[in-house]
């Protein structure tokens, strides 16, 4: 009975930890969006999208509102978005997106994690051929005719349209340059958007054995635990 309780407690804390990280990441995204274009979602498309993403991960409304007010304050931190690239165990490409108010602290922390986990930092742009930045959209599937919807959205950059029956959702990709246009098209059609994010999608993958895979996942986990890291992408198969 004790072991079962401990397992349940571990899962609960892991879930809370994951949720806490998601809230922190979104809080920084809100701060960057507000600093760039103001705190009114009606006049700030990026902020509107972030708020929808926040709701998708169950971030409470009062926390969203507090993050917006905090970002509008003169004393709020100015976050700079920076990207670091490198290679992990087995030659797996690693791309790290950060939002930081102290770039020196961020690069020092990332270098330390990289060095301790059999990885190396590469030059900026060294992974441009490995990853492609794309918009990833998720809609609630409210009985749409999938073919008609896909055809309608193709003009706005829709690619790789697919149905997720488990989540009762529609997922599709767009080129990076079409992200804003697709967001606007979704808003104009009042489509039930769950989330819209920019992600780094691998163009190629590296196949590794179980031991190397474990090392890569450990590296990714350590990086994701850093307070300045927003997202970590890799091309491990």
Buried (B, 14 or more C-beta within 10 A) or exposed (E): EEEEEEEEEEEEEEEEEEEEBBBBBBBBBBBBBBBEEBBEBEEBBBBBBBBBBBBBBEBEEEBBEEBBEBBBEEEBBEBBEBBBBBBBBBEBBBBBBBBBBEEEEBBEBBBEBBEEBBBEBBEEEBBEEBBBBBBBBBBBBEEBEEEEBBEBBEEBBBBEBEBEEEEEBBBBBBBBEBBBBBBEBBBEEEBEBBBBBEBBBBEEEBEBEEEBBEBBBBBBEBBBEBEBBBBBBBBBE
